[in-house]
Amino acid sequence: MTTAKRPSRIDQIIPSIIEHDAVSNHTFEAQRILREMGFTSVIYASVIGPGCAGRVRPLAELPLIEDGSQWVLYQASIGGPAAEVFARHPATKLLDYHNITRPELVERWLPALAEEARLGRMQLATLSKLCSFAFADSAYNAAELDALGYLKTTVVPVLVAQGNIAFPPDPVALSVLEGAKEQGGADWLFVGQIAPHKAQHDVVRAFACYRKAYDPKARLHLVGREMGFTYRDALGRFIATLGLNDAVELPGAVPTAVLASYYAMADVFVCCSDHEGFCAPVIEAMSRGVPVVAYAAAAVPETIGRAGVLLTKKNAPYVAAAVHEVLSDSRIYDEFVKSGHVRASHYSVENAQQTFRSAISEAIAPS
């Protein structure tokens, strides 16, 4: 439980960290704010991915300071040894929950990830007895923590990377996308890991229907790094079977400026994901004036509010018709652009930062 002594350092523990990942971006931004608040703060990870060298220390180097001046904050999004290290550490514990994908959503394609998810949910339950305070990206996530017995929880939205909101487009990438648009046709966009629970296959299916029924020159951009190659390869075969190789692009993980180019040229952001604990890319899309059409699963309705089209089902003709209605009616389109800007401002970097500061201040206040 909380002690009267104010910590001088709040170190973060995360299972794995990688560039261009929402939870990783959140962790780096949290570190910046903690340091700004006067705390020493170092990030320790079991797996340190590309782009993070020099910014993160190996988990084995996590120090043990026994005078009560050190607290530890765990970024929970998957299972693994990092949670065990966090549990054993004697410091006062805080937890930041980004949700853990339901194992059955990935079991077929990524069995190892399913096992990690299963372990993560078991560890999350165990940690409820050890954490004095817990944050969650959304009320959807906080409800899971409350059900597991966490005594004190609050909602702190994902700290969306400022660059993803405001970074200028890459001129070369922008020129290529503009050249394609000159040939006619709408540009669909989805941003997220290429993984089964993100359901890119459902976006492709809806896109194929849209091209056949409404817009044969339309293009689809599925931006995000591969989470293993089994699903990625199957998705590629599915695209080829539908004859869409020239219309669907999978560029993988891209630099921030290139991502900005995709947002700049997108006509609509289409999300068919089966599981999202928050879904930061929809905020990025709305902030850049891209209307959102999304399947109303998990935390997506909470994140989007009334600022986008929320679908109660995601069969291909239904999704295609919804996208067509948005893109073919300028009044509807402009209204969603306007409401999207308003909704994105609710999750602005400044608001999220202040919410995080307030949560930390509440956590460290004497009980």
matplotlib code that plots the C-alpha trace (Angstrom):
import matplotlib.pyplot as plt

x = [0.0, 1.0, 3.6, 4.0, 7.4, 7.4, 9.5, 12.4, 12.4, 9.7, 11.2, 9.2, 9.1, 7.8, 7.9, 9.1, 9.6, 9.9, 9.8, 6.5, 4.4, 1.5, 2.4, 6.1, 5.4, 3.2, 6.1, 8.6, 6.2, 5.4, 9.2, 9.5, 6.7, 8.0, 11.3, 9.6, 7.9, 11.3, 11.6, 14.5, 12.9, 14.6, 12.8, 13.7, 12.6, 13.0, 13.1, 14.6, 13.6, 14.9, 15.0, 15.2, 18.9, 20.4, 16.9, 16.1, 18.0, 17.9, 15.5, 18.4, 19.9, 16.8, 18.2, 16.9, 16.8, 15.4, 14.9, 11.5, 12.6, 12.1, 8.7, 8.1, 5.5, 4.6, 3.3, 1.0, 0.0, 1.3, 2.6, 6.2, 9.1, 8.9, 5.7, 7.5, 10.4, 7.9, 6.0, 9.1, 10.5, 9.9, 9.2, 5.7, 4.0, 1.9, 0.4, -0.6, -3.0, -3.2, -5.4, -4.3, -5.6, -7.9, -5.9, -8.7, -8.3, -4.7, -4.4, -4.7, -2.1, 0.2, 0.1, 3.1, 1.4, -1.8, 0.3, 1.8, -1.7, -3.0, 0.0, -0.5, -4.1, -3.1, -0.3, -2.6, -4.9, -2.0, -0.7, -4.0, -3.0, 0.4, -0.4, -1.3, -2.7, -3.5, -4.1, -6.0, -6.2, -9.9, -13.0, -13.2, -9.8, -10.4, -13.5, -11.3, -9.0, -11.9, -13.3, -9.9, -9.9, -7.6, -8.5, -7.8, -8.0, -8.3, -8.4, -5.4, -5.7, -2.8, -0.1, -0.2, 3.1, 3.2, 4.9, 2.0, -0.3, 1.7, 4.7, 4.8, 4.5, 7.5, 7.8, 8.8, 6.2, 3.6, 4.5, 4.0, 0.6, -0.5, 0.5, -1.7, -4.6, -4.4, -5.5, -8.8, -10.3, -10.5, -7.7, -8.6, -6.2, -5.8, -2.8, -2.0, 0.1, -0.5, -2.1, -5.2, -7.0, -6.6, -8.6, -7.0, -8.6, -12.0, -10.8, -9.6, -12.9, -14.9, -12.5, -13.0, -16.7, -16.4, -14.3, -16.7, -19.9, -18.7, -15.2, -13.0, -10.0, -9.9, -6.7, -6.1, -3.0, -2.5, 0.3, 2.0, 4.7, 4.2, 3.5, 5.0, 4.7, 2.0, -0.9, 1.0, 1.6, -2.0, -3.2, -1.0, -2.4, -5.9, -5.2, -3.8, -6.8, -9.1, -7.0, -6.1, -2.3, -2.2, -4.7, -3.6, -0.3, 1.4, 4.4, 5.2, 6.3, 7.1, 8.9, 6.7, 7.0, 5.9, 3.0, 2.0, 1.9, -0.6, -2.8, -2.5, -3.7, -6.3, -10.0, -11.2, -9.8, -11.4, -11.0, -12.5, -10.4, -11.8, -9.8, -8.6, -7.9, -7.9, -6.9, -4.6, -4.6, -8.2, -7.2, -4.4, -6.8, -9.4, -6.8, -5.6, -9.1, -9.7, -13.2, -13.4, -15.5, -15.0, -16.4, -17.8, -15.7, -14.0, -12.9, -13.4, -16.9, -15.5, -12.5, -14.5, -17.6, -20.0, -17.2, -17.2, -19.3, -19.6, -20.7, -22.5, -21.4, -18.6, -19.7, -18.2, -21.3, -22.3, -18.8, -18.5, -21.8, -21.0, -17.7, -19.5, -22.1, -19.4, -17.3, -20.2, -22.0, -20.0, -22.3, -21.7, -18.0, -17.5, -19.5, -17.3, -14.2, -15.5, -16.6, -13.4, -11.3, -13.4, -13.1, -9.4, -8.9, -10.5, -7.6, -5.0, -1.4, -1.8, -4.9, -3.5, -0.2, -2.2, -4.3, -1.1, 0.4, -2.7, -2.8, 0.8, 0.2, -2.8, -0.8, 2.1, -0.1, 0.0, -2.9]
y = [0.0, 3.6, 5.0, 8.5, 8.8, 10.5, 8.5, 10.1, 7.6, 5.7, 3.1, 1.4, -2.3, -3.5, -7.0, -5.8, -2.4, -1.5, 1.5, 2.6, 0.7, 2.4, 0.9, 1.6, 5.2, 5.5, 4.2, 6.6, 9.6, 8.4, 8.4, 12.0, 13.2, 11.4, 13.1, 16.4, 15.9, 15.5, 11.8, 9.7, 7.2, 4.4, 1.9, -1.8, -4.4, -8.1, -7.6, -4.4, -4.1, -2.1, 1.7, 1.5, 0.9, 3.4, 4.4, 1.3, -0.9, -4.7, -6.0, -7.7, -4.3, -3.1, -1.8, -2.6, 0.5, -0.5, 2.9, 3.4, 6.1, 3.8, 2.8, 0.6, 1.0, -2.0, -1.6, -4.6, -5.8, -9.4, -12.1, -13.0, -12.9, -9.1, -9.5, -12.0, -9.5, -6.8, -9.0, -9.9, -6.4, -5.0, -1.4, 0.1, -1.0, 0.8, -0.8, 0.7, -1.7, -1.6, -4.8, -8.3, -9.9, -12.8, -16.0, -17.5, -14.6, -15.5, -19.2, -20.5, -18.2, -17.3, -20.0, -18.6, -15.3, -17.0, -18.6, -15.3, -13.8, -16.6, -16.2, -12.4, -12.6, -15.0, -12.6, -9.7, -11.4, -12.1, -8.6, -7.2, -8.0, -6.3, -2.9, 0.1, 1.9, 1.0, 3.0, 1.8, 3.2, 3.1, 2.5, -0.8, -1.8, -0.3, -2.5, -5.6, -4.4, -3.7, -7.2, -8.7, -6.9, -4.0, -1.6, 1.7, 2.3, 5.3, 5.9, 7.4, 7.5, 6.3, 9.0, 9.2, 10.1, 13.8, 13.0, 10.8, 13.7, 16.7, 15.4, 16.7, 14.1, 12.7, 14.5, 11.4, 9.2, 11.9, 12.3, 8.6, 8.5, 11.7, 10.2, 7.2, 9.3, 11.3, 8.1, 8.3, 6.1, 6.4, 5.6, 3.3, 3.2, 1.0, 1.3, -1.6, -4.7, -7.3, -9.8, -11.9, -10.0, -6.8, -8.5, -7.0, -9.9, -8.4, -5.0, -6.7, -8.6, -5.3, -3.5, -6.1, -5.7, -1.9, -2.0, -4.3, -2.3, 1.3, 2.2, -0.1, 2.2, 2.3, 1.5, 0.0, 0.7, -1.7, -0.1, -1.9, -4.3, -8.1, -10.0, -13.2, -14.3, -17.0, -14.6, -12.1, -14.7, -16.0, -12.4, -12.0, -15.1, -13.9, -10.6, -12.4, -14.8, -11.8, -10.2, -7.2, -7.3, -4.0, -2.4, -3.4, -2.3, -3.7, -1.5, -2.8, -0.5, 2.9, 6.1, 8.7, 11.1, 8.3, 7.4, 11.1, 10.8, 7.9, 9.8, 12.9, 11.1, 8.8, 9.3, 7.0, 4.9, 1.5, -0.7, -4.2, -5.2, -7.7, -6.5, -3.0, -1.8, 1.8, 2.0, 5.0, 5.1, 6.2, 9.2, 9.9, 9.6, 11.9, 14.5, 14.6, 14.9, 11.4, 10.0, 6.7, 3.6, 1.0, -2.3, -1.6, -4.1, -3.8, -0.2, 1.2, 2.7, 4.4, 5.8, 7.0, 8.2, 9.7, 11.0, 8.1, 5.3, 2.4, -0.8, -3.5, -6.2, -6.4, -8.5, -7.2, -5.6, -3.8, -2.3, -1.4, 0.3, 2.3, 3.5, 4.4, 6.4, 8.5, 9.0, 9.8, 12.4, 15.5, 16.6, 13.4, 13.4, 17.0, 16.3, 13.3, 15.4, 18.1, 15.8, 13.8, 16.9, 17.6, 14.0, 13.9, 17.1, 15.3, 12.9, 15.6, 15.1, 17.9, 16.5, 13.0, 14.3, 16.2, 13.2, 11.1, 13.7, 13.9, 10.1, 9.9, 12.7, 10.9, 7.6, 9.1, 11.1, 9.8, 7.4]
z = [0.0, -0.3, 2.1, 3.5, 1.9, -1.5, -4.0, -5.7, -8.6, -10.4, -12.7, -15.4, -16.3, -19.6, -21.1, -24.6, -26.2, -29.9, -32.0, -33.6, -31.1, -29.1, -25.7, -26.3, -27.3, -24.2, -22.0, -23.5, -23.0, -19.4, -18.7, -20.1, -17.9, -14.8, -15.3, -15.9, -12.5, -10.8, -10.6, -11.7, -14.2, -16.2, -18.4, -18.0, -20.6, -21.1, -24.9, -26.4, -30.0, -32.9, -32.4, -28.6, -28.0, -25.6, -24.4, -22.4, -20.0, -19.8, -17.1, -15.3, -14.5, -12.5, -9.2, -5.8, -3.5, -0.1, 1.6, 0.1, -2.4, -5.4, -6.9, -9.9, -12.6, -14.8, -18.3, -18.7, -22.2, -22.4, -20.1, -19.4, -17.0, -16.6, -14.5, -12.2, -11.7, -11.0, -8.5, -6.6, -6.3, -2.8, -4.0, -3.9, -7.2, -9.8, -12.8, -16.2, -18.1, -21.9, -22.1, -23.1, -26.2, -25.6, -26.4, -28.6, -31.1, -32.0, -31.1, -34.6, -36.2, -33.3, -30.7, -28.8, -28.5, -27.3, -24.5, -23.6, -23.5, -21.3, -18.9, -19.0, -17.8, -15.0, -13.9, -14.1, -11.6, -9.2, -9.3, -8.1, -4.5, -4.9, -6.6, -4.5, -7.6, -11.2, -14.4, -17.5, -21.0, -21.0, -18.8, -20.7, -19.4, -15.9, -15.6, -16.1, -13.3, -11.0, -11.6, -10.7, -7.4, -7.9, -5.1, -6.7, -10.4, -12.7, -16.5, -18.1, -21.9, -24.1, -24.4, -28.2, -29.7, -30.6, -33.9, -35.0, -34.5, -35.8, -37.8, -41.4, -44.2, -46.0, -49.4, -51.3, -49.8, -50.3, -53.9, -54.6, -52.9, -54.7, -58.0, -57.4, -56.3, -59.6, -61.3, -59.4, -56.6, -52.8, -50.4, -47.5, -44.5, -41.5, -39.1, -36.7, -36.2, -38.9, -36.6, -36.6, -33.8, -35.8, -38.5, -41.6, -43.5, -42.8, -44.0, -47.2, -47.7, -47.3, -49.5, -52.3, -52.0, -52.1, -55.3, -57.0, -56.0, -55.8, -56.7, -58.9, -58.6, -54.8, -52.9, -49.5, -47.3, -44.3, -42.3, -39.4, -38.5, -38.9, -35.7, -37.1, -40.7, -40.7, -40.6, -42.8, -45.5, -45.3, -45.7, -48.7, -50.3, -49.6, -51.3, -54.3, -54.5, -54.7, -57.5, -55.3, -55.4, -57.3, -55.0, -51.5, -50.0, -46.9, -46.3, -42.8, -40.0, -41.4, -40.1, -38.5, -41.5, -43.9, -41.6, -41.7, -45.5, -45.4, -43.0, -45.3, -48.4, -46.7, -47.5, -44.8, -41.9, -41.7, -38.6, -38.3, -35.2, -32.8, -29.9, -28.9, -25.4, -26.7, -30.4, -30.7, -34.5, -34.7, -32.6, -35.0, -38.0, -36.5, -35.5, -39.1, -40.5, -41.7, -41.0, -39.2, -39.9, -37.3, -35.9, -32.4, -30.5, -27.1, -26.3, -29.8, -29.1, -26.0, -27.9, -30.9, -29.1, -31.7, -33.9, -36.3, -37.8, -35.4, -37.0, -35.0, -37.6, -40.1, -43.0, -46.2, -47.9, -44.7, -44.1, -47.8, -47.8, -44.7, -46.2, -49.5, -47.6, -45.9, -49.0, -51.4, -49.3, -48.7, -45.8, -43.9, -44.7, -43.5, -40.3, -39.4, -40.1, -37.8, -35.0, -35.4, -34.7, -31.6, -30.3, -31.0, -29.0, -26.0, -26.2, -27.0, -26.0, -23.5, -21.9, -21.7, -20.2, -17.6, -16.7, -16.3, -14.1, -11.9, -11.6, -10.5, -8.0, -6.6, -6.4, -4.4, -2.1, 1.5, 2.2]

ax = plt.figure().add_subplot(projection="3d")
ax.plot(x, y, z, "-o")
ax.set_aspect("equal")
plt.show()
